Amino acid sequence: MLVNWQAKNTETFALRHSSYASSFREDLLAEAERIKGRDLPKSNYSAPTLFNLRPAVEVVYGLNFCGVHGPEVRIAALEEAREDATWYLEGLDNLHVPGQSSAIQRALDVALEHVRAESPGGTEYHPALQRAYPASLVPERVASQVHNAIAEEGLGPPSVHDLLLNTLATLHRCMRIAFENEEDWLVEVLEEEREGIAAQAAVALEHLEREARERSGDKQH
């Protein structure tokens, strides 16, 4: 079943508030402890067997990934960590925070400049996403769900693709927290869900690019 995109989007942006982030971490770990050992539902999507047979070349959150899927996971994980660091540092560089010494303020400015400049953005992530989850290999049932959601989306941002990326960011945050707290079993469960959302994001991205090509073709005629 297609996830509730708007709810996921709201949740993602709520994580910008540090007090909420702390509560989110505690709630996640409490829920992990509560459901530990239970049989959990499987993801709606599984990577093609062809990819599963490839040798592991990268490790992210303690999980092994092949050369096809590894870059997509790594780039997204680095972006989530960068965003988390940015939100934390911006919280210190705030009008409501007591004034810092000149040395601390300079260090804070340099740190913020560094993390903001490190964002890979879509230029790196989008190609990695499409290599990991070619739209032509995504199950038709999953692709149809995405296309139906796109057909129902309203005018203007955020698009279904944007909301899917926000959902992925939330899942990466959950995986990082679980990994930091040595909840390896939870990391594996979240990865199954993440794969499904990433596959849907690849379909939505392919749709956006196809529309862009069609508009470009119309302008040329």
Secondary structure as GFF3:
##gff-version 3
##sequence-region A 1 221
A	DSSP	alpha_helix	5	14	.	.	.	ID=ss1
A	DSSP	alpha_helix	18	35	.	.	.	ID=ss2
A	DSSP	alpha_helix	49	52	.	.	.	ID=ss3
A	DSSP	beta_strand	56	60	.	.	.	ID=ss4
A	DSSP	beta_strand	63	66	.	.	.	ID=ss5
A	DSSP	alpha_helix	70	92	.	.	.	ID=ss6
A	DSSP	alpha_helix	102	117	.	.	.	ID=ss7
A	DSSP	alpha_helix	121	132	.	.	.	ID=ss8
A	DSSP	three_ten_helix	135	137	.	.	.	ID=ss9
A	DSSP	alpha_helix	140	152	.	.	.	ID=ss10
A	DSSP	alpha_helix	160	180	.	.	.	ID=ss11
A	DSSP	alpha_helix	184	220	.	.	.	ID=ss12
###
